[in-house]
Amino acid sequence: MPKSKLARGRCLIVVGTEGWVRYQPDSALSQWFRERLAGAKGRMKKILIVALARKLLIALWRYVTHGVIPEGAVLKPV
């Protein structure tokens, strides 16, 4: 059965968040995730990645609307 557009969107957000943790390891959001994850596995990891995804969406919304860069994030020059 095909996934709904909402489910696909959620999957993309989670995958993007995992990329954020990998490529922005020094950001405050990634550090928060790693501190909370310390030793957790399975279901807890899934819960935390969704919580981080929500925080990241808010941070990116602030960047798009107000130009506030998420704390600790490194941007590549254009």
N, C-alpha and C positions, 0 to 999 in steps of 0.2 A: 504494500500500500504506500502511495506517495505521502511524504511528510507535508504538513501544512506549512504555509509561509512563515508562520510564527515559530514553529519548531526549527525550521532551517535557520531562521534569524538567530535563535538562541544558540544553536550549534556554532554558527559563525562567531558569535560574541565570545563563547567559551574558548574556541580555538584561537581567536585573537588575543584573549587574555593570557593563554598559555604562551603565546609568542611574546607578549609584553614581559612576562616573568623571565623568559629566556634572554631576550635582547636588551632589556632595561634592568639588569640585576641590581644596580645601585639606587634605583628609585625608591622612594619611601613606600610606595604601594607593594613593590616586590619584596622589600624587607619585611613589611607587615605580614605578607603572605607566608614567607619562610619562617618567621618567628612563631606564627600561629600553627603552622603545619608541623613543626618539630616533633617527629616521631609518629604523627598521625598517618593512617593508611585508609585505603578503600573509601568507604562512604564519607568519612570526615573530609578527605581530600576533595571529593566532589562538592561537598557543601561549601568548603572554603574557596574553591575556584569560582563558584557562582557568586559568593559574597565579594570576592575581588573583582569579578566582572562588573558588578553593580557599582563599586567604588570607582573603577576605571572609567565606566561610562559617564559618571558624574564629572570626573576630572577632565575627560576629553571634551565634554559639553562646555565646561568652563573655559577650556582652551579655545574652542571654536567661537564661543560667544564673546568672551572677554579678553582673550589672549593670555590667560594665566597658564603658564607651563606647569605641569604636574611636578611636585617637589622631587628633585633628584634625577629627573628625566634628562637625557642628552639628545638634542636634536642635531641632525646632520645639516650642514650649510647647503643652501640651494645652489 
